[in-house]
Amino acid sequence: MTALQHGGQLLAMISQYGGNKDDWIDVSTGISPYSYPVTQPPMDVWQRLPQISDTFTQAAAQYYGNEGGMPIAGSQSVIQLLPRLCAHQEQPIHRVWLPKVGYKEHQKAWQNTSIPVCFYDDLPALSAITTHDMVVLINPNNPTGFMANQDQLEALLHRLEQHLGMLIIDEAFMDCTPEHSMLKRPARDNLLVLRSAGKFFGLAGIRMGMLFAPPQWRDSCNALLGPWSVNGPALHVMTQAFADKAWQQRQREALRQDSAWLHHTLGHHLHLISTGSGLFRTIKTPHASQWFTHLCQHQVYARLCDEKDALRFGLPHPSQRQRLETAIASLVSP
């Protein structure tokens, strides 16, 4: 697999299609258009090496409802290390199960290993799980929006437990619906959960996430990442953000309304039913590549999905809604 194309490459779009940064509507990522209000960290946060304080640990544990987490520099930093992490554990991995459609960095992480990869649609069949299998699940899925419920995941965990297997859940887009997170369930020795802080809090640039895993997995991850993998300003900002329940409640309500607006807008103009999460909506269409180009020519940057049969739209800022709706309507206008 060659270098993957992700959303957020606005400068490349400007180079290809023209215009200035301020001319474009960038809905190519699933990052909230509303950012947590960051205040300037004290000078000693910049001067000292990063330290994970008890205050940060308590705020993160309260926000996620789970005490078994460690901060990481975005979930991507661990996704690419998963094969090496598995090699550090006592139990070998026989096969890895990956979603056919989903965040392709998971597939890229395993492509050059000797471990066979199997693909599934929404969930792998329980009967297909054999000894020492690992299942990687993106929940909710990016870009399809499919969400496995907790009963399905408990059944999958039980099957894997019986066969000495592991379940890794990428919950990067779970913050809008925390009640569905497996972090609310008791910890399991065969469960790892990855979380992203940048998307929901609108702070992707600080590269912050969390890994929830049994102690031996966290120790292995720390050894591979090395010291100071998360910067001090990020730890300072997220300590405040994780503790700010009032802001989180307002954020979830705003994102719920915006996602509903985008779902309605896509359905009304394109006569297609979108799927997605609280931070993006995806439409499947044979015209995906053509529509992507058309939108770019109108300086609207959506995400052309890897299979080239779907477009994913992040949430626009309210000030951009009218322009985005006009561009969407133009896709099917005479």
N, C-alpha and C positions, 0 to 999 in steps of 0.2 A: 504494500500500500504506500503510495506516495504521500507527500505532505497534504494534510487534510485542509479543506477550505471551511472556515468558520465564519459566522456573522461578525460584525464589528469592524470589518475592513473598509471603513468609510474612505480613507485616503486613496485606496486602490480604485474604488468606485468613482471618485472625483477625477482621478487620472484618466479613467476610461471614458466616462460619460460627461465630464465637464462640470462647471459650476463651482461654487465655493462651499465651505463647510456649513455656513449658515443657511444656504439655499436648500439643503437636503433634509428630508425626514428619514431618520435612521431607525427602523423598526426591525433590524436584522438580528437582534439579540433578545433574550428573555430577561433583560435587566429592567427593573422598575424605573419608570420615568421620574419617580419621586425619591430623592436621596435623603437619608438620615442627616439632620443638620449637624455637620461636623464643626466642632470648635477647635481652635488652635491648641495642640498639645503643649504642655509645659516644656520648657527648654530641656529639662533633664531627661525627658522621653527621647529627645534627639541625641543627647550627649552620651547616654548610657547604652550598654548592650541590652537587647530585649530581655525582659524578665516576665515570666508568667506568674502574676500575683494571685494571691488567694481571692482577691476581689474579682478578678477576671474569671477564675475557675468557678466561683459561686454564681456569678451572673450567667455564665454559659450553662451551668447545670440547671439553673432555674428556668432559663429560656427553653432549653431542649427537653427538660423533664428527665434528664439522665446524667449521672455523675461520671460515666465511663468514657469521657471524651478528651481528646487532645487537639489543640489548635494546629492547623496546617496552612500552608500558603495556597489556599484554594484547593478544591477537591481534585483538580487535575494533577497536582503534585503527587498524589497518592495513586491515582488511576494508573499512571505510567510506571509505578513501582510495584504493582500488584504481583506480577510474576516473580520478582525477586523477593517480595515479602513471603510468598508461598514457599519458596525454596528454603527459607529460614525456619519453617515449621517442621515439627516431627512427622505429621501426616503428609504423605505425597498427594499430589493432585493428578487424577487420572484423565479427566476431561474438563473442559470449561464450556458452559452453556452461555450463549450471548443472544440478545434480541436481534432479529433480522433487521429491524428498523430501530435506530436509536443513536445515541451519541457515539460516533465512530471512534473516538479516542480509546474506548474500551477494547474494540476489536484490534486497533493498532497496537495496543500494549501487548497483546498475545500473539501477534502474527509471526514473530521471529523466534518463538519458543518451540520446543519439541512437543508441547502438550496439545493434543487434538482439540479443535474447536467445533462445537455443534451449535446450530442456530434454531431458535424457536420464534413463534409469532408473539402472542401476548404473554403466555406463561408456558414453561416446559411441562409436558405430561409427567405426572408423578411416576407412572409406570416406566418411564424412560430413564429415570435416575438410577444410576448404578454406583458401585463402591468408589469412594474417593472422587466423586464429581463435585465441581464447583459451579454454582449458578450465579451469574451477574444479572441483576434486575435494576432497571431504571424506573423509579416509581415516584411520581408519575412519569411516564415515558416522555422523552424529548426526541422527536417532535409530535408523536401521535396523541399524547395526552392520556393514554390508557393508564388506569390506576387499579392495581391489584388491591383487594381488600385484606384486612388483617387475618380473617379466617383462612383465606387462600394461602397467605404467607405462612401462617402457623402450620398448615398441612404440608407445605413445601419444606419448612424447617424440620418438621418431624421426620419426613421421608429422608432428608439429607442426614439428619442425626443418626437414623438407623443404618445409613450406609457410609458413615464417617466422612460426610461431605460438608461443604461450606456454602453459605449464602452471603453474597455481597449486595447490598442495596444502595444504589445511588439516589439519594433523596434531595438532589440539588434544587428541585422545584417544589418541595413539600411545604415551605414556610407559610403559604397561603392557606393550607389545610392541615395544621399541625396535629389535629385529632386523628389523622390517618397514619401518622408516623409510627414505625415499629419501635421507636425510642420510648414510646409510652408503655411498651410491654416489658416484662422482666428480661434481664440480660441473658444471652445465650452464648455458650462457648463456640458455637459454629455460625455466629452472625457478626458481620461488619456492616456499619452504616456510615455513609459519606454524606456530609452536608456542606452546602455552599452558603456563605454569609453575604456575598456581594450582590446576589440577584435580588432578593427580597428587600434588602436595605438600600439598594440603588448605589452600591459602593464597590463595583467590580474592580476598580482600579487598585484597591488596597490588597487584593489577592488574599482572601481570608476564608477559611472553612474549618470544618471539624471532622475528625475521625473518631467514631465510637466503635470500640473493639475490645476483646479480652486483653488483659495486661500483657501477655506474651507478644501479641500482635502489635500493641502500641510500643513496646520496647524495641521490637525489630524495626518498626517504622522510624522511631527516633534515631536508631543507629544508622539507618540508610540516609535519612535526611540531614543528619549532622546538626551541630548547634546553631541556634539563632535562625531557624528556618522561617519564622514569622517575625516581621519587623515590629519595633516598639510602638510606632504611631498607630499601626493597625490594632494592636492589642489594646491600646488606650481608647481608641474610638469605639471598638466593639464592646469593651467593658460597659461603656455608657449605653450603647444601642441595645445590647442584650437586656439591660435592666429597665429600659424605658417602655413599660407595658402600655401606657396611654398612647404613645406614638405608634406602637405596633398594631394596636386595635384600629386606629385611624387609617393606618396604611392598608390593612386587610380590607377594610370597607371600601376605600378608594379603589383598590385594585379589583375588587369584586365588581364594582360598578363599571369600571373601564373595560374589563374583560367581557361583561355583558353587552356593553355598547359595541365592541369590536365584533363579537359573535353576531349581533343583530345586523350590523352594517355589512358584513361579508355575506350573510344569508340574503339580505334584502336586495343587494345589487348583483350578486353572482349566482343566486339561487343554489348555493351549496351550503351544506351543514358543516360548520367548523368543529374541530375537536381541539383539546388543549388543556391548559392549566390556568391558574390565576394570573400568569404572567405572559401567556402567548396563546394565539389561536392558529390552527393549521387547517388549510383546505387542500384536499386532494383533487388534482385535475390533470388531464393529459396536456393541457396548455401551460403547464407550470413554467417551462423554460421561456416560452414566448411571453408570458405575462411578466416574468421577472425582468426581461429586457425592456418591455414596455414601461414598467414602473420606474426602472432606472433612468430611462429617457425622460421621465417626468420628475426625476430627482427624488424618488421614493425608493428606499433600499430595504427590501424584504429579504428573507432567507430562502434561497432555493435549496430544498432538501437534497440530501446526497443521492437519492434514487431518481431525482429529476422529475418526480411525479407529484410534487406537493410544494406549497409555499407556506412558510411560517411567518406570522406577523407578531412582533412584539407590541406592547402597548404604547401608543403615542402619548405625548404630553397633550393635555386638553387644548392647548393653543394650536396644535397641529391637526386636530380632528377634521376640520372642514377640508383642508387640503388633501389629507389622506383619503377621505371619503370620495372626493372628486376624482382622485386618481384611481381608486378602486372601481368607481362607476364607469370610468373611461375604458376599462378592460373589455366591456361588453357593449359599449355604445356603438351605434352605426358609424 
